Every structure is written in structure tokens, then in C-alpha cells.
Amino acid sequence: MSNLPCAFFGQGPWLKRTFKRQRMRAFVPFLLLLCGEQALAARPFNTDDARVVDPDGSQIETFVKRQHTVGEREFWFLPAHNFSALGGGRVELTLGGIWVRSEPLGDSRAVVAQAKTLLKALEPNGMG
């Protein structure tokens, strides 16, 4: 009876093949996850963070994107500064630009100018 493919009487060749198939079934979905396409994102929203830079502080916001299928490159460069002499350090000024290099549509450029302030200061246990 030891030639029967049953776990009670020993492992026959049929049982070994079954375990190999079960391991492969568990391994194949994992392999498919590793071989997936890269994720692509949409254009960024033209929004800014909710805070202003500290008085006499600076920041640079940049964004670079390359679209292989369309032949387009996009570059954003937006430096910001908070002049303490202007508005008591509560106003952040941004002056920068956007450059899009597109093979099918041609190049385009835009200038971005922005002034930002907080309407209400953040307080401990406060609202708003």
C-alpha cells in the first residue's frame, strides 16, 4: 500500500507535484506585482501649502516631469521669500516660472507671481 498517493501512506510523486503547484500558485501573483508597469501621475495642482515661510526665510518649490509617450518635458521653478519689512513678516511673495518643452505642440512658458498671507494665526487649542 505504500505506492498509493496518499499522505497517510507516504508521499508519492503525485503528492509532490501537487505541493509544487500550490507553491507556484502562491508565487505567481507575487511575481506579477513585481513586474507591473510604472505608475504615472497627473499634472500637479496649482496649490500651495497652508503656511507662509518664516520672516526673512526663503523656499524653492520645483517640479520636473517627462512624458515619454508624448515627447514633452515640464519644469516648474517657484522661489518664495518672506520679507519681514513688508507686511511685518506675514506676507510671502513668490515669483517664478513654468517651462513646457513639447515636440508636437511647441514650447510654452508662463510666469507665476503670488502673494500669500495667513488670515488667522495658529493658536494652541484654537479653531480656524
C-alpha positions in Angstrom: 0.0 0.0 0.0 3.0 2.4 0.1 2.6 3.1 -3.6 -0.7 5.0 -3.1 -0.5 8.7 -3.5 -1.9 9.5 0.0 -0.4 11.4 2.9 -1.3 8.5 5.3 0.9 6.0 3.4 3.8 8.2 2.4 4.4 10.8 -0.3 4.1 9.6 -3.8 5.1 11.5 -7.0 1.5 12.8 -7.4 1.5 14.4 -4.0 4.9 16.1 -4.6 3.6 17.6 -7.8 0.5 18.9 -6.0 2.6 20.7 -3.4 4.8 22.3 -6.2 1.7 23.5 -8.0 0.3 25.1 -4.8 3.6 26.9 -4.1 3.7 28.2 -7.7 0.1 29.4 -7.4 1.1 31.4 -4.4 4.3 32.7 -6.0 2.9 33.8 -9.4 0.8 36.7 -8.1 3.8 38.0 -6.2 5.9 37.8 -9.3 3.1 39.7 -11.3 3.2 42.5 -8.7 7.0 42.9 -9.2 6.7 43.0 -13.0 4.0 45.7 -13.2 4.2 48.9 -15.2 5.4 52.1 -13.6 2.8 54.3 -12.1 2.2 57.7 -13.8 0.7 60.7 -12.2 -1.3 63.6 -13.5 -0.2 67.2 -13.6 0.3 68.9 -10.2 -2.5 71.2 -8.9 -1.6 74.8 -8.7 -2.0 74.9 -5.0 0.3 75.9 -2.2 0.8 74.8 1.4 -1.2 76.5 4.1 1.7 78.1 5.9 3.9 81.1 5.0 7.7 81.0 5.2 9.2 82.3 8.4 10.1 86.0 8.5 13.2 86.6 6.3 13.0 83.0 5.3 13.1 81.5 1.7 12.0 78.4 0.0 12.2 77.0 -3.5 9.4 74.8 -5.0 10.3 72.8 -8.1 8.7 70.2 -10.2 10.1 68.2 -13.1 8.1 65.9 -15.4 9.0 64.0 -18.5 6.4 62.3 -20.7 8.0 59.7 -22.9 4.9 58.9 -25.0 4.1 62.5 -25.9 7.6 63.9 -26.1 7.0 66.6 -23.5 9.1 67.9 -20.6 7.8 70.2 -17.9 9.8 72.3 -15.4 8.5 74.5 -12.6 10.7 76.8 -10.6 9.0 78.9 -7.9 11.2 80.6 -5.3 9.5 82.4 -2.4 10.6 84.8 0.3 9.0 86.4 3.3 10.3 90.0 3.7 9.9 91.0 7.3 9.9 94.7 6.3 6.9 94.1 4.0 3.8 93.3 6.0 5.5 92.6 9.3 6.7 89.2 8.1 3.2 87.9 7.4 3.4 88.1 3.6 5.2 85.5 1.4 6.0 86.6 -2.1 6.6 84.1 -4.9 7.9 84.9 -8.4 8.8 82.1 -10.7 8.0 80.3 -13.9 6.9 77.3 -15.7 8.5 76.0 -18.9 7.0 73.2 -21.0 9.0 71.8 -23.9 6.7 69.9 -26.2 7.8 68.4 -29.5 4.3 68.1 -31.1 2.8 71.3 -29.8 5.8 73.6 -29.4 7.3 75.2 -26.3 5.3 77.3 -23.8 6.3 79.4 -20.9 4.4 81.1 -18.1 5.3 83.5 -15.3 3.8 82.9 -11.9 3.5 85.7 -9.3 1.8 85.2 -6.0 1.4 86.9 -2.6 0.2 84.8 0.3 -0.7 85.6 3.9 -2.4 83.9 6.9 -5.8 85.4 7.7 -5.7 84.0 11.2 -2.7 83.0 13.3 -2.5 79.4 14.6 -3.2 79.3 18.3 -3.0 76.4 20.8 -6.5 74.9 21.2 -7.8 77.4 18.7 -10.1 77.0 15.7 -9.7 78.0 12.1 
